[in-house]
Amino acid sequence: CVARAAARQLELSLGEREPVLIRGDAEHLRRVVLNLVDNGIKYTPAGGSVVLSLSRKEAWGRLTVKDTGIGISTDDQKHIFERFYRSAEARSMGEGGSGLGLCIARSIVEAHGGSIEIESRPGHGSTFTVILPV
């Protein structure tokens, strides 16, 4: 991801990093993180940024991936976790993809007793937050 971000002239960085221990399948959880970071890189124009943060609030760990990308409309947010769904904006960027990544990420997170949330506005980027029990 670091090399891909650099090649696209993006800043990939770590924000808040609070120690959090999550019990789960490391490979599947790694897949969630890579998917969210990859999407942030894919849909952020040159000169933008993708920031990963990790924090804890009570009995929950929170992984946040925030980008300064194209953003996602409210209507599209209702569907982005569905299999094969890709917004018109995502398709128009010519980045490819099958529309399965976010569906898979949500399935993994839910299988670990957690949830995934999105905050986004077209033209202002997106923030995905994965919430998992510690």
C-alpha positions as CSV (number, residue, x, y, z in Angstrom):
1,C,0.0,0.0,0.0
2,V,2.8,2.4,0.8
3,A,4.4,2.1,-2.7
4,R,1.0,2.4,-4.4
5,A,0.2,5.5,-2.4
6,A,3.6,7.0,-3.3
7,A,3.1,6.2,-6.9
8,R,-0.2,8.0,-6.9
9,Q,1.4,11.0,-5.1
10,L,-0.7,10.4,-1.9
11,E,0.3,10.8,1.7
12,L,-0.4,7.5,3.6
13,S,0.0,8.1,7.3
14,L,-0.8,6.9,10.8
15,G,-3.0,9.0,13.0
16,E,-3.9,8.2,16.6
17,R,-2.4,4.8,17.6
18,E,-3.8,3.6,20.9
19,P,-2.9,0.0,21.9
20,V,-5.9,-2.3,21.3
21,L,-6.1,-6.0,21.5
22,I,-8.7,-7.7,19.3
23,R,-9.4,-11.4,19.5
24,G,-10.0,-12.8,16.0
25,D,-8.6,-14.2,12.8
26,A,-5.6,-12.1,12.0
27,E,-5.6,-12.8,8.3
28,H,-9.2,-11.9,7.9
29,L,-8.9,-8.7,9.9
30,R,-5.8,-7.8,7.9
31,R,-8.0,-8.2,4.7
32,V,-10.4,-5.7,6.1
33,V,-7.7,-3.1,6.8
34,L,-6.1,-3.7,3.4
35,N,-9.4,-3.4,1.6
36,L,-10.3,-0.1,3.3
37,V,-6.8,1.4,2.7
38,D,-6.7,0.2,-0.9
39,N,-10.1,1.8,-1.5
40,G,-8.9,5.1,0.0
41,I,-5.8,5.0,-2.3
42,K,-7.9,4.1,-5.3
43,Y,-10.4,6.8,-5.0
44,T,-8.2,9.7,-3.8
45,P,-6.8,12.0,-6.4
46,A,-3.0,12.9,-6.4
47,G,-2.1,15.3,-3.6
48,G,-4.6,13.8,-1.2
49,S,-4.2,11.7,1.9
50,V,-5.2,8.5,3.6
51,V,-4.9,8.3,7.4
52,L,-5.3,5.1,9.5
53,S,-6.1,5.5,13.2
54,L,-6.6,3.0,16.0
55,S,-8.3,3.8,19.3
56,R,-10.3,2.3,22.1
57,K,-13.5,3.4,23.7
58,E,-14.7,1.3,26.6
59,A,-15.0,-2.3,25.4
60,W,-14.6,-1.5,21.7
61,G,-11.6,-1.0,19.4
62,R,-12.0,1.5,16.6
63,L,-10.0,1.4,13.4
64,T,-10.6,4.5,11.2
65,V,-9.5,4.9,7.6
66,K,-10.0,8.5,6.5
67,D,-9.3,9.7,2.9
68,T,-9.6,13.0,1.0
69,G,-11.0,11.2,-2.0
70,I,-14.0,11.6,-4.2
71,G,-16.5,10.9,-1.4
72,I,-19.7,8.8,-1.6
73,S,-23.3,10.2,-2.0
74,T,-25.9,9.5,0.6
75,D,-27.8,7.3,-1.9
76,D,-24.7,5.3,-2.7
77,Q,-23.9,4.8,1.0
78,K,-27.1,2.8,1.3
79,H,-25.7,0.2,-1.2
80,I,-21.9,0.2,-0.9
81,F,-21.8,-2.9,1.3
82,E,-23.9,-4.9,-1.2
83,R,-22.2,-7.5,-3.4
84,F,-21.1,-6.2,-6.8
85,Y,-22.3,-2.6,-6.1
86,R,-20.1,0.2,-7.5
87,S,-21.2,3.8,-7.6
88,A,-21.2,5.6,-10.9
89,E,-18.4,7.8,-9.7
90,A,-16.3,4.8,-8.8
91,R,-16.9,3.2,-12.2
92,S,-16.1,6.4,-14.0
93,M,-12.6,6.5,-12.5
94,G,-11.5,3.5,-14.5
95,E,-9.8,1.8,-11.5
96,G,-11.5,-1.5,-11.9
97,G,-12.8,-3.6,-9.1
98,S,-15.6,-6.1,-8.7
99,G,-17.7,-4.4,-6.0
100,L,-17.0,-7.2,-3.5
101,G,-14.4,-5.6,-1.2
102,L,-16.7,-3.7,1.1
103,C,-19.2,-6.6,1.2
104,I,-16.4,-8.9,2.3
105,A,-15.1,-6.4,4.8
106,R,-18.5,-6.0,6.4
107,S,-19.0,-9.8,6.5
108,I,-15.6,-10.3,8.3
109,V,-16.3,-7.5,10.8
110,E,-19.7,-8.8,11.6
111,A,-18.4,-12.3,12.0
112,H,-16.1,-10.9,14.7
113,G,-19.0,-9.3,16.5
114,G,-18.4,-5.8,15.2
115,S,-19.8,-3.2,12.8
116,I,-18.5,-0.9,10.1
117,E,-19.7,2.6,9.5
118,I,-19.2,5.3,6.9
119,E,-19.2,9.0,6.9
120,S,-18.8,10.6,3.5
121,R,-19.7,13.6,1.3
122,P,-19.1,13.8,-2.4
123,G,-15.9,15.9,-3.0
124,H,-14.9,15.8,0.6
125,G,-13.6,12.2,1.2
126,S,-14.8,9.3,3.2
127,T,-14.2,7.9,6.7
128,F,-14.7,4.2,7.4
129,T,-14.8,3.1,11.0
130,V,-14.5,-0.5,12.0
131,I,-15.8,-1.2,15.5
132,L,-14.8,-4.5,17.2
133,P,-15.0,-5.8,20.7
134,V,-11.8,-5.9,22.7
